[in-house]
Amino acid sequence: MTEIIGVHDCKVDVKGRLMLPSALKLQLDEVISEGFILKRSIFQPCLELYPRQEWNKAVSRVNKLNRFVKKNNDFIRIFMAGVREIDTDSTGRLLIPKDLAVFAGISKDIVLASALSIIEIWDKDKYEASIRDNINSFSDLAEEVMGQLNNEE
């Protein structure tokens, strides 16, 4: 499993390309040649960049859904909407397709934020607002989500 650490401020050029920061490139060194999958986030106004092996795991779970159940079929269609294969160019840049940039409100200043095994790509202002708006309720969320684990392996 790829574990990605860090939050990186970046810029997108007028053609929609972003240069991966060197610290992030180092973390992705073993998987960068396999390419990435870029998709809309389900819960946030951002994009999700999956290393290929992480995407394969996610799709494996989705592939187990019964397509003859309408909810499953609807979920698959929306989950896959806008999904793109993305490779880095010879200089280490990624191209964000226009429709995905519009979905996430990405124009120039962006944040690449680790989400464990994937990278979220945010418009900088939206990212900062999301953190700011949720910081006060984070302790309650942490207790609800993590409080029952009791350090079980």
Buried (B, 14 or more C-beta within 10 A) or exposed (E): EBEBEEEBEBEBEEEBBBBBBEEBEEBBEEBBEEBBBBBBBEEBBBBBBBBBEBBEEBBEEEEEBEEEEEEBEEBBEEBEEBBBEBEBEEEBBBBBBEEBBEBBEBBEBBBBBBBEBBBBBBBBEBBEEBBEEEEEEEEEEEEEEEEEEEEEE
